[in-house]
Amino acid sequence: MSQVDLSKDRLLTISQVNALTGVKKSTIRHWEQEFTDFLESVRTEGNQRRFTSDAIEKIKVIRKLVEEQGLTLKGVRRQIEGIGSAKKPVTGEVKPKLTADVQKLAHLVSEHMMRRIFKEEN
């Protein structure tokens, strides 16, 4: 990923956002349609997309939730809605409650499987 000037007032093209985040241009467009209340671009007079540093951070959050957390877009929407107002910029590390829920579920499944194993042996 290449270095791009991210000063607050700088608006980046979709190609620059792609280079900076590694997210495909078609995916950025899709996420912009999917998360209209969260991810916005600015349009030029020629109707080209331009992205603020805030929008780029949001793209990074969505990418992290999809790729690292394994969430579907529906799951991402739930996480975004849980963050608070969709218009607020998301900063810092997003630590979804999902991790604790997955650990609980894994524990329950493990207990269930252990009961089945021991039941079958008796």
Rosetta silent file (secondary structure, phi, psi, omega in degrees, C-alpha in Angstrom):
SEQUENCE: MSQVDLSKDRLLTISQVNALTGVKKSTIRHWEQEFTDFLESVRTEGNQRRFTSDAIEKIKVIRKLVEEQGLTLKGVRRQIEGIGSAKKPVTGEVKPKLTADVQKLAHLVSEHMMRRIFKEEN
SCORE:     score description
SCORE:     0.000 S_00000001
   1 L     0.000  135.912 -174.360    0.000    0.000    0.000 S_00000001
   2 L   -86.973  163.227  178.401    1.401    3.358   -0.968 S_00000001
   3 L   -82.530  131.906  179.387    1.896    6.465    1.136 S_00000001
   4 L  -133.779  140.661  177.738   -0.789    9.120    0.649 S_00000001
   5 L   -65.985  120.485 -177.735   -1.111   12.532    2.279 S_00000001
   6 L  -112.402   35.461  176.856   -3.948   12.209    4.817 S_00000001
   7 L   -61.161  151.112 -172.726   -4.207   15.780    6.036 S_00000001
   8 L   -52.367  -36.476 -174.679   -7.695   16.541    7.346 S_00000001
   9 L   -88.197   -7.967 -175.703   -8.701   18.707    4.362 S_00000001
  10 L   -78.407  131.112  175.228   -7.393   16.401    1.655 S_00000001
  11 L  -105.001  131.332 -176.416   -9.964   14.477   -0.368 S_00000001
  12 E  -106.777  148.371  176.148   -8.757   11.258   -1.959 S_00000001
  13 L   -75.328  167.263  179.161   -9.940    9.500   -5.101 S_00000001
  14 H   -65.089  -31.783  176.629  -11.261    5.970   -4.962 S_00000001
  15 H   -66.723  -39.230  177.527   -7.993    4.777   -6.557 S_00000001
  16 H   -66.968  -40.000  177.977   -5.989    6.434   -3.786 S_00000001
  17 H   -64.147  -41.047  176.035   -8.249    4.880   -1.144 S_00000001
  18 H   -58.802  -46.243 -179.496   -7.758    1.503   -2.828 S_00000001
  19 H   -65.374  -36.098 -176.806   -3.973    1.962   -2.753 S_00000001
  20 H   -76.386  -38.817 -173.153   -4.050    3.083    0.867 S_00000001
  21 H  -103.744  -20.780 -175.806   -6.402    0.426    2.275 S_00000001
  22 L    80.863    5.524  178.379   -6.043   -2.508   -0.104 S_00000001
  23 L   -88.842  130.304 -179.290   -9.834   -2.615   -0.524 S_00000001
  24 L   -58.928  148.872  179.947  -10.949   -3.080   -4.133 S_00000001
  25 H   -59.585  -41.589 -179.885  -12.671   -0.120   -5.782 S_00000001
  26 H   -64.130  -34.969  178.481  -15.790   -2.189   -6.489 S_00000001
  27 H   -68.991  -41.315  177.747  -15.913   -3.208   -2.811 S_00000001
  28 H   -59.915  -45.052  178.552  -15.593    0.418   -1.679 S_00000001
  29 H   -60.806  -43.314  179.912  -18.502    1.344   -3.968 S_00000001
  30 H   -63.099  -45.824  179.863  -20.564   -1.560   -2.616 S_00000001
  31 H   -63.615  -35.212  178.241  -19.833   -0.641    1.011 S_00000001
  32 H   -63.351  -37.673  176.519  -20.758    2.965    0.276 S_00000001
  33 H   -74.346  -38.436 -177.314  -24.178    1.761   -0.940 S_00000001
  34 H   -70.133  -37.410 -174.955  -24.547   -0.784    1.866 S_00000001
  35 L  -117.227   54.754 -175.745  -23.636    1.601    4.689 S_00000001
  36 L   -60.192  -28.720 -179.409  -25.156    4.880    3.462 S_00000001
  37 L   -85.262   -3.629 -175.512  -25.735    6.082    7.015 S_00000001
  38 L  -122.428  -44.185 -174.082  -22.113    5.412    8.013 S_00000001
  39 L  -113.467  118.069 -178.791  -19.811    5.717    4.998 S_00000001
  40 L  -129.043  148.655  172.508  -20.086    8.741    2.761 S_00000001
  41 L  -118.088  163.138  175.551  -18.066   10.205   -0.058 S_00000001
  42 E   -99.516  140.299  179.439  -18.049   13.712   -1.447 S_00000001
  43 E  -103.978  138.533  176.243  -18.939   14.107   -5.117 S_00000001
  44 L   -81.650  175.422  176.383  -17.117   16.455   -7.474 S_00000001
  45 L   -60.714  -29.002  177.590  -18.865   18.489  -10.163 S_00000001
  46 L   -86.590   10.373  178.014  -18.008   15.622  -12.509 S_00000001
  47 L    66.176   26.404  175.339  -19.744   13.208  -10.070 S_00000001
  48 L   -89.297  145.594  179.338  -16.486   11.510   -9.068 S_00000001
  49 E   -74.597  141.927  170.484  -16.131   10.150   -5.546 S_00000001
  50 E  -135.265  140.294 -174.767  -13.748   11.774   -3.087 S_00000001
  51 E  -117.724  137.570  176.341  -13.104   10.401    0.376 S_00000001
  52 L   -83.562  167.967  176.730  -12.186   12.209    3.582 S_00000001
  53 H   -62.748  -32.480  177.139   -9.739   10.827    6.130 S_00000001
  54 H   -63.359  -44.525  178.837  -12.774   10.003    8.298 S_00000001
  55 H   -63.787  -36.992  179.419  -14.293    7.900    5.496 S_00000001
  56 H   -65.176  -41.624  177.240  -10.964    6.110    5.020 S_00000001
  57 H   -61.919  -39.018  178.522  -10.865    5.205    8.723 S_00000001
  58 H   -66.193  -38.476  176.512  -14.401    3.836    8.416 S_00000001
  59 H   -62.540  -41.019  178.435  -13.380    1.736    5.406 S_00000001
  60 H   -63.277  -38.673  178.370  -10.505    0.346    7.470 S_00000001
  61 H   -64.879  -46.852  179.530  -12.935   -0.527   10.295 S_00000001
  62 H   -60.376  -45.329  179.936  -15.302   -2.302    7.900 S_00000001
  63 H   -59.452  -43.712 -179.724  -12.384   -4.175    6.328 S_00000001
  64 H   -62.213  -43.970 -179.632  -11.131   -5.272    9.739 S_00000001
  65 H   -64.251  -38.205 -179.090  -14.569   -6.506   10.782 S_00000001
  66 H   -75.671  -50.554 -172.107  -15.017   -8.442    7.537 S_00000001
  67 H   -82.678  -44.012 -175.703  -11.522   -9.861    7.085 S_00000001
  68 H   -88.504  -37.381 -179.322  -10.175  -10.253   10.618 S_00000001
  69 L   -90.547  -16.056  178.110  -13.374  -10.819   12.576 S_00000001
  70 L    74.378   24.605 -178.299  -15.059  -12.794    9.790 S_00000001
  71 L   -80.961  150.124  170.206  -18.311  -10.836    9.975 S_00000001
  72 L   -79.279  171.551  178.177  -20.874  -10.681    7.209 S_00000001
  73 H   -64.037  -32.087  175.443  -22.066   -7.253    6.081 S_00000001
  74 H   -64.294  -41.292  177.010  -25.129   -7.787    8.261 S_00000001
  75 H   -65.359  -38.617  176.830  -22.805   -8.442   11.202 S_00000001
  76 H   -61.787  -43.425  179.462  -20.797   -5.338   10.342 S_00000001
  77 H   -59.184  -43.263  178.509  -24.016   -3.310   10.349 S_00000001
  78 H   -60.891  -42.118  179.040  -24.851   -4.615   13.829 S_00000001
  79 H   -64.748  -42.850  179.715  -21.391   -3.659   15.057 S_00000001
  80 H   -62.710  -44.190  179.109  -21.660   -0.196   13.530 S_00000001
  81 H   -64.000  -30.187  178.145  -25.072    0.346   15.097 S_00000001
  82 H   -74.731  -20.033 -179.528  -23.593   -0.748   18.421 S_00000001
  83 H   -69.442  -31.422 -177.668  -20.837    1.863   18.156 S_00000001
  84 L   133.030 -149.587 -179.356  -23.347    4.685   18.529 S_00000001
  85 L   -57.346  129.052 -177.071  -24.461    7.390   16.190 S_00000001
  86 L   -65.588  -19.466 -179.342  -23.668    6.313   12.652 S_00000001
  87 L   -85.327  -14.177  179.185  -22.482    9.839   11.829 S_00000001
  88 L   -71.388  139.952  175.572  -19.796    9.848   14.553 S_00000001
  89 L   -70.073  141.315  177.705  -16.303    9.083   13.324 S_00000001
  90 L   -93.143  123.517 -179.568  -14.970    5.756   14.489 S_00000001
  91 L  -127.423  159.237  177.005  -11.502    6.109   15.964 S_00000001
  92 L    72.346 -167.504 -178.064   -9.108    3.784   17.685 S_00000001
  93 L   -79.366  127.590  175.629   -9.450    0.043   18.013 S_00000001
  94 L   -92.036  115.801 -179.197  -12.955   -1.334   17.573 S_00000001
  95 L  -113.832   93.085 -176.288  -13.368   -4.233   20.001 S_00000001
  96 L   -67.430  150.499  177.096  -16.704   -5.860   19.305 S_00000001
  97 L   -64.774  -14.251 -176.447  -18.635   -7.692   21.989 S_00000001
  98 H   -54.666  -36.641 -177.367  -18.651  -10.559   19.536 S_00000001
  99 H   -57.802  -48.125  179.891  -15.421  -12.038   20.934 S_00000001
 100 H   -63.672  -40.380  179.493  -16.967  -12.720   24.361 S_00000001
 101 H   -64.225  -41.116  179.383  -20.106  -14.131   22.743 S_00000001
 102 H   -65.521  -40.003  178.417  -18.076  -16.463   20.526 S_00000001
 103 H   -63.704  -41.708  177.086  -16.085  -17.668   23.537 S_00000001
 104 H   -61.040  -45.928 -179.212  -19.313  -18.409   25.443 S_00000001
 105 H   -62.264  -43.112  178.776  -20.699  -20.259   22.443 S_00000001
 106 H   -61.768  -40.031  178.374  -17.492  -22.288   22.036 S_00000001
 107 H   -64.028  -44.569  179.394  -17.623  -23.234   25.713 S_00000001
 108 H   -63.223  -42.690  179.015  -21.270  -24.335   25.433 S_00000001
 109 H   -63.999  -42.287  178.650  -20.553  -26.383   22.310 S_00000001
 110 H   -60.710  -45.843  178.172  -17.557  -27.975   24.009 S_00000001
 111 H   -60.854  -44.468 -179.737  -19.650  -28.911   27.049 S_00000001
 112 H   -60.898  -45.825 -179.987  -22.380  -30.322   24.828 S_00000001
 113 H   -63.924  -40.584  178.838  -19.891  -32.398   22.844 S_00000001
 114 H   -62.326  -42.274  178.252  -18.268  -33.721   26.022 S_00000001
 115 H   -61.893  -41.282  179.610  -21.678  -34.793   27.352 S_00000001
 116 H   -65.888  -41.470 -179.749  -22.411  -36.596   24.076 S_00000001
 117 H   -62.919  -48.775 -177.253  -19.039  -38.342   24.068 S_00000001
 118 H   -69.461  -30.496  177.850  -19.378  -39.554   27.642 S_00000001
 119 H   -67.233  -40.970 -179.374  -23.020  -40.559   27.081 S_00000001
 120 H   -68.711  -31.096 -179.651  -22.040  -42.682   24.057 S_00000001
 121 H   -74.002  -27.468 -178.238  -19.260  -44.417   26.034 S_00000001
 122 L   -83.776    0.000    0.000  -21.632  -45.508   28.832 S_00000001
